[in-house]
């Protein structure tokens, strides 16, 4: 797999906004606060959540295939840790 550090340089910046057809990803916010929008591509079921690096417990978000995901920064800056089970170019 691969590990990415995804940076958000400004409020309201969006990263992701896609889905994968194979493998899985694990996300965790290392700095800042992100609003996450998730949608199952097949069923259209949608979930919105907030991930905050300052929460008492570190939250890992694990996503499988066909789950569209978009992260929007709602803090001055943010850093998202992303582990992908497959390499992408």
N, CA and C atoms as an extended XYZ file, in Angstrom:
267
Properties=species:S:1:pos:R:3:atomname:S:1:resname:S:1:resid:I:1 pbc="F F F"
N         0.814       -1.193        0.000 N   UNK     1
C         0.000        0.000        0.000 CA  UNK     1
C         0.854        1.252        0.000 C   UNK     1
N         0.203        2.358        0.298 N   UNK     2
C         0.862        3.662        0.347 CA  UNK     2
C         0.314        4.466        1.519 C   UNK     2
N         1.150        5.351        2.037 N   UNK     3
C         0.731        6.282        3.076 CA  UNK     3
C         0.898        7.697        2.536 C   UNK     3
N        -0.151        8.522        2.726 N   UNK     4
C        -0.130        9.911        2.275 CA  UNK     4
C        -0.370       10.822        3.467 C   UNK     4
N         0.287       11.974        3.460 N   UNK     5
C        -0.057       13.064        4.348 CA  UNK     5
C        -0.737       14.107        3.468 C   UNK     5
N        -2.034       14.288        3.643 N   UNK     6
C        -2.807       15.213        2.826 CA  UNK     6
C        -2.924       16.522        3.598 C   UNK     6
N        -2.461       17.613        2.997 N   UNK     7
C        -2.489       18.908        3.683 CA  UNK     7
C        -3.613       19.780        3.136 C   UNK     7
N        -4.176       20.552        4.041 N   UNK     8
C        -5.211       21.533        3.729 CA  UNK     8
C        -4.647       22.883        4.149 C   UNK     8
N        -4.372       23.731        3.185 N   UNK     9
C        -3.678       24.987        3.437 CA  UNK     9
C        -4.603       26.137        3.804 C   UNK     9
N        -5.911       25.965        3.593 N   UNK    10
C        -6.852       27.067        3.836 CA  UNK    10
C        -8.218       26.506        4.223 C   UNK    10
N        -9.014       27.299        4.954 N   UNK    11
C       -10.378       26.878        5.264 CA  UNK    11
C       -11.182       26.627        3.988 C   UNK    11
N       -12.106       25.703        4.074 N   UNK    12
C       -13.040       25.328        2.996 CA  UNK    12
C       -12.387       24.559        1.850 C   UNK    12
N       -11.095       24.284        1.939 N   UNK    13
C       -10.435       23.496        0.902 CA  UNK    13
C       -10.958       22.064        0.955 C   UNK    13
N       -11.210       21.479       -0.223 N   UNK    14
C       -11.766       20.124       -0.324 CA  UNK    14
C       -10.742       19.209       -0.977 C   UNK    14
N       -10.608       18.017       -0.407 N   UNK    15
C        -9.740       16.974       -0.967 CA  UNK    15
C       -10.566       15.696       -1.080 C   UNK    15
N       -10.137       14.845       -1.983 N   UNK    16
C       -10.840       13.585       -2.194 CA  UNK    16
C       -11.887       13.763       -3.274 C   UNK    16
N       -13.141       13.606       -2.880 N   UNK    17
C       -14.285       13.749       -3.781 CA  UNK    17
C       -14.208       12.733       -4.913 C   UNK    17
N       -13.967       11.468       -4.527 N   UNK    18
C       -13.875       10.366       -5.466 CA  UNK    18
C       -14.167        9.052       -4.729 C   UNK    18
N       -14.140        7.945       -5.456 N   UNK    19
C       -14.253        6.626       -4.839 CA  UNK    19
C       -13.316        5.662       -5.561 C   UNK    19
N       -13.105        4.496       -4.946 N   UNK    20
C       -12.220        3.487       -5.507 CA  UNK    20
C       -13.004        2.218       -5.796 C   UNK    20
N       -12.567        1.486       -6.799 N   UNK    21
C       -13.241        0.237       -7.179 CA  UNK    21
C       -12.559       -1.002       -6.618 C   UNK    21
N       -11.414       -0.826       -5.966 N   UNK    22
C       -10.747       -1.951       -5.303 CA  UNK    22
C        -9.948       -1.434       -4.106 C   UNK    22
N        -9.695       -2.340       -3.171 N   UNK    23
C        -8.912       -1.998       -1.995 CA  UNK    23
C        -9.707       -1.252       -0.939 C   UNK    23
N        -8.983       -0.700        0.023 N   UNK    24
C        -9.592        0.079        1.098 CA  UNK    24
C        -8.646        1.192        1.502 C   UNK    24
N        -9.183        2.169        2.253 N   UNK    25
C        -8.385        3.273        2.782 CA  UNK    25
C        -8.710        3.461        4.264 C   UNK    25
N        -7.712        3.904        5.012 N   UNK    26
C        -7.886        4.244        6.420 CA  UNK    26
C        -7.413        5.682        6.604 C   UNK    26
N        -8.261        6.511        7.218 N   UNK    27
C        -7.975        7.931        7.398 CA  UNK    27
C        -7.938        8.281        8.878 C   UNK    27
N        -7.132        9.284        9.222 N   UNK    28
C        -7.118        9.860       10.556 CA  UNK    28
C        -6.648       11.299       10.474 C   UNK    28
N        -7.272       12.177       11.223 N   UNK    29
C        -6.887       13.589       11.207 CA  UNK    29
C        -5.787       13.810       12.242 C   UNK    29
N        -4.645       14.305       11.777 N   UNK    30
C        -3.512       14.568       12.664 CA  UNK    30
C        -3.509       15.992       13.196 C   UNK    30
N        -4.119       16.915       12.442 N   UNK    31
C        -4.147       18.328       12.836 CA  UNK    31
C        -5.371       18.974       12.208 C   UNK    31
N        -6.106       19.750       12.998 N   UNK    32
C        -7.246       20.492       12.468 CA  UNK    32
C        -8.565       19.743       12.577 C   UNK    32
N        -9.560       20.283       11.870 N   UNK    33
C       -10.920       19.742       11.896 CA  UNK    33
C       -11.418       19.616       10.455 C   UNK    33
N       -11.915       18.432       10.118 N   UNK    34
C       -12.412       18.178        8.771 CA  UNK    34
C       -13.855       17.710        8.809 C   UNK    34
N       -14.643       18.222        7.886 N   UNK    35
C       -15.994       17.725        7.659 CA  UNK    35
C       -15.884       16.662        6.557 C   UNK    35
N       -16.474       15.497        6.801 N   UNK    36
C       -16.370       14.382        5.867 CA  UNK    36
C       -17.751       14.054        5.321 C   UNK    36
N       -17.841       13.958        3.999 N   UNK    37
C       -19.074       13.522        3.337 CA  UNK    37
C       -18.796       12.167        2.700 C   UNK    37
N       -19.609       11.174        3.063 N   UNK    38
C       -19.474        9.818        2.531 CA  UNK    38
C       -20.759        9.435        1.822 C   UNK    38
N       -20.644        8.780        0.665 N   UNK    39
C       -21.831        8.308       -0.036 CA  UNK    39
C       -21.541        6.974       -0.707 C   UNK    39
N       -22.381        5.984       -0.418 N   UNK    40
C       -22.290        4.703       -1.093 CA  UNK    40
C       -22.755        4.897       -2.532 C   UNK    40
N       -21.895        4.624       -3.474 N   UNK    41
C       -22.193        4.872       -4.878 CA  UNK    41
C       -23.376        4.025       -5.354 C   UNK    41
N       -23.523        2.823       -4.824 N   UNK    42
C       -24.580        1.917       -5.269 CA  UNK    42
C       -25.935        2.215       -4.634 C   UNK    42
N       -25.955        2.451       -3.325 N   UNK    43
C       -27.237        2.634       -2.617 CA  UNK    43
C       -27.619        4.099       -2.448 C   UNK    43
N       -26.664        5.003       -2.669 N   UNK    44
C       -26.844        6.453       -2.471 CA  UNK    44
C       -27.004        6.839       -0.998 C   UNK    44
N       -26.785        5.891       -0.075 N   UNK    45
C       -26.827        6.216        1.357 CA  UNK    45
C       -25.693        7.194        1.659 C   UNK    45
N       -26.007        8.235        2.434 N   UNK    46
C       -25.038        9.303        2.706 CA  UNK    46
C       -24.870        9.504        4.209 C   UNK    46
N       -23.629        9.766        4.603 N   UNK    47
C       -23.298       10.058        5.994 CA  UNK    47
C       -22.351       11.246        5.997 C   UNK    47
N       -22.616       12.212        6.871 N   UNK    48
C       -21.722       13.349        7.082 CA  UNK    48
C       -21.202       13.276        8.510 C   UNK    48
N       -19.937       13.604        8.696 N   UNK    49
C       -19.351       13.555       10.037 CA  UNK    49
C       -18.251       14.594       10.165 C   UNK    49
N       -17.849       14.844       11.401 N   UNK    50
C       -16.750       15.750       11.717 CA  UNK    50
C       -15.635       14.928       12.352 C   UNK    50
N       -14.419       15.109       11.850 N   UNK    51
C       -13.241       14.498       12.457 CA  UNK    51
C       -12.353       15.620       12.980 C   UNK    51
N       -12.042       15.568       14.274 N   UNK    52
C       -11.302       16.626       14.950 CA  UNK    52
C       -10.053       16.029       15.590 C   UNK    52
N        -8.895       16.540       15.236 N   UNK    53
C        -7.639       16.040       15.792 CA  UNK    53
C        -7.559       16.223       17.300 C   UNK    53
N        -8.314       17.168       17.867 N   UNK    54
C        -8.264       17.436       19.300 CA  UNK    54
C        -9.228       16.583       20.118 C   UNK    54
N        -9.982       15.678       19.476 N   UNK    55
C       -10.874       14.791       20.240 CA  UNK    55
C       -10.064       13.940       21.204 C   UNK    55
N       -10.687       13.513       22.284 N   UNK    56
C       -10.006       12.700       23.292 CA  UNK    56
C        -9.499       11.378       22.725 C   UNK    56
N       -10.292       10.763       21.838 N   UNK    57
C        -9.900        9.502       21.222 CA  UNK    57
C        -9.582        9.732       19.750 C   UNK    57
N        -8.497        9.137       19.269 N   UNK    58
C        -8.139        9.230       17.858 CA  UNK    58
C        -9.121        8.390       17.054 C   UNK    58
N        -9.767        8.987       16.071 N   UNK    59
C       -10.752        8.290       15.253 CA  UNK    59
C       -10.119        7.858       13.940 C   UNK    59
N       -10.236        6.555       13.651 N   UNK    60
C        -9.817        6.029       12.352 CA  UNK    60
C       -11.069        5.778       11.533 C   UNK    60
N       -11.061        6.242       10.315 N   UNK    61
C       -12.174        6.050        9.395 CA  UNK    61
C       -11.703        5.084        8.318 C   UNK    61
N       -12.306        3.902        8.250 N   UNK    62
C       -11.938        2.894        7.263 CA  UNK    62
C       -13.023        2.806        6.207 C   UNK    62
N       -12.633        2.952        4.941 N   UNK    63
C       -13.587        2.930        3.832 CA  UNK    63
C       -13.221        1.844        2.838 C   UNK    63
N       -14.234        1.124        2.402 N   UNK    64
C       -14.053        0.105        1.381 CA  UNK    64
C       -14.361        0.646        0.000 C   UNK    64
N       -14.641       -0.259       -0.907 N   UNK    65
C       -14.885        0.113       -2.295 CA  UNK    65
C       -16.240        0.788       -2.467 C   UNK    65
N       -16.326        1.593       -3.487 N   UNK    66
C       -17.551        2.268       -3.922 CA  UNK    66
C       -18.167        3.181       -2.855 C   UNK    66
N       -17.327        3.721       -1.987 N   UNK    67
C       -17.769        4.737       -1.028 CA  UNK    67
C       -17.082        6.049       -1.414 C   UNK    67
N       -17.865        6.952       -1.995 N   UNK    68
C       -17.321        8.261       -2.368 CA  UNK    68
C       -17.020        9.036       -1.092 C   UNK    68
N       -15.895        9.747       -1.085 N   UNK    69
C       -15.485       10.476        0.113 CA  UNK    69
C       -14.888       11.819       -0.269 C   UNK    69
N       -15.306       12.836        0.485 N   UNK    70
C       -14.785       14.185        0.312 CA  UNK    70
C       -14.517       14.766        1.696 C   UNK    70
N       -13.366       15.400        1.857 N   UNK    71
C       -12.960       16.015        3.116 CA  UNK    71
C       -12.884       17.519        2.899 C   UNK    71
N       -13.578       18.286        3.762 N   UNK    72
C       -13.563       19.749        3.677 CA  UNK    72
C       -12.986       20.302        4.966 C   UNK    72
N       -11.988       21.137        4.840 N   UNK    73
C       -11.337       21.744        5.991 CA  UNK    73
C       -12.236       22.807        6.618 C   UNK    73
N       -12.472       22.689        7.912 N   UNK    74
C       -13.251       23.713        8.619 CA  UNK    74
C       -12.420       24.353        9.736 C   UNK    74
N       -11.103       24.283        9.578 N   UNK    75
C       -10.172       24.933       10.503 CA  UNK    75
C        -9.169       25.732        9.664 C   UNK    75
N        -8.296       26.514       10.292 N   UNK    76
C        -7.341       27.292        9.490 CA  UNK    76
C        -6.474       26.420        8.575 C   UNK    76
N        -5.932       25.325        9.113 N   UNK    77
C        -5.171       24.349        8.333 CA  UNK    77
C        -5.478       22.967        8.890 C   UNK    77
N        -5.163       21.919        8.127 N   UNK    78
C        -5.394       20.557        8.609 CA  UNK    78
C        -4.424       19.604        7.913 C   UNK    78
N        -4.193       18.469        8.577 N   UNK    79
C        -3.390       17.391        8.002 CA  UNK    79
C        -4.151       16.086        8.194 C   UNK    79
N        -4.323       15.355        7.108 N   UNK    80
C        -5.039       14.082        7.094 CA  UNK    80
C        -4.051       12.978        6.761 C   UNK    80
N        -4.022       11.924        7.571 N   UNK    81
C        -3.219       10.742        7.295 CA  UNK    81
C        -4.090        9.769        6.515 C   UNK    81
N        -3.572        9.237        5.406 N   UNK    82
C        -4.332        8.349        4.529 CA  UNK    82
C        -3.481        7.131        4.209 C   UNK    82
N        -3.959        5.944        4.612 N   UNK    83
C        -3.314        4.689        4.220 CA  UNK    83
C        -4.181        4.023        3.160 C   UNK    83
N        -3.599        3.725        2.001 N   UNK    84
C        -4.294        3.019        0.915 CA  UNK    84
C        -3.730        1.621        0.809 C   UNK    84
N        -4.601        0.634        0.649 N   UNK    85
C        -4.131       -0.745        0.545 CA  UNK    85
C        -3.487       -1.041       -0.806 C   UNK    85
N        -3.709       -0.190       -1.808 N   UNK    86
C        -3.114       -0.341       -3.133 CA  UNK    86
C        -2.333        0.921       -3.502 C   UNK    86
N        -1.347        0.752       -4.345 N   UNK    87
C        -0.596        1.907       -4.831 CA  UNK    87
C        -1.349        2.549       -5.984 C   UNK    87
N        -1.408        3.882       -5.958 N   UNK    88
C        -2.009        4.656       -7.030 CA  UNK    88
C        -0.980        5.627       -7.574 C   UNK    88
N        -1.108        5.987       -8.839 N   UNK    89
C        -0.190        6.977       -9.394 CA  UNK    89
C        -0.945        8.206       -9.841 C   UNK    89
